[in-house]
Amino acid sequence: MELEKIKELIEMMKANDPSELEIVDGQTRVMLKRGAGEQAMPQVVAMPSVVTAPVAGLGMVPAEQVKESDGPSEEQEANAVEIVSPIVGTFYLTPSPNADPFVEVGASVEENTVVCIIEAMKVMNEIKSEIKGTIKKILVSNGQSVEYGEPLFQVEPE
């Protein structure tokens, strides 16, 4: 089984949160498991040998483990709070190609305001603000690929 296929399976697990996934393809068996509070460990088995590789990023990471910068970057507003990507995928600022954006610079947002969509494995995931304030900067472009923990917006809290 190709490494890209395994990466797709991992992304599917992140997006849909199953606890276990097993795929058998001829002589190859891939089993992905996730336990409570521990990282999943994919196992690729090509009969008769076993190859095991840890994969970072499976599962939800507590907020306190997300890397924070030592201070505001040169582009970051002094008191701005960043909304970061909770998943790997493609960032969309609009619900469809011809629609208005969810938010624009200067827009007021509430804790449950949808600010964008991130597509992962053909699943559209609504991303909510989780903070009340005003959008100061949009840090990524429509259609851009984003990583887990990547800053998407800067919000000035109220």
Sequence and secondary structure as in RCSB ss.txt:
>XXXX:A:sequence
MELEKIKELIEMMKANDPSELEIVDGQTRVMLKRGAGEQAMPQVVAMPSVVTAPVAGLGMVPAEQVKESDGPSEE
QEANAVEIVSPIVGTFYLTPSPNADPFVEVGASVEENTVVCIIEAMKVMNEIKSEIKGTIKKILVSNGQSVEYGE
PLFQVEPE
>XXXX:A:secstr
  HHHHHHHHHHHHHH  SEEEEEETTEEEEEE BTTB    EEEETTEEEE   TT S   GGGS   SS  TT
S TT EEEE SSSEEEESSSSTTS  S  TT EE TT EEEEEEETTEEEEEE  S EEEEEE S TT EE TT 
EEEEEEE 
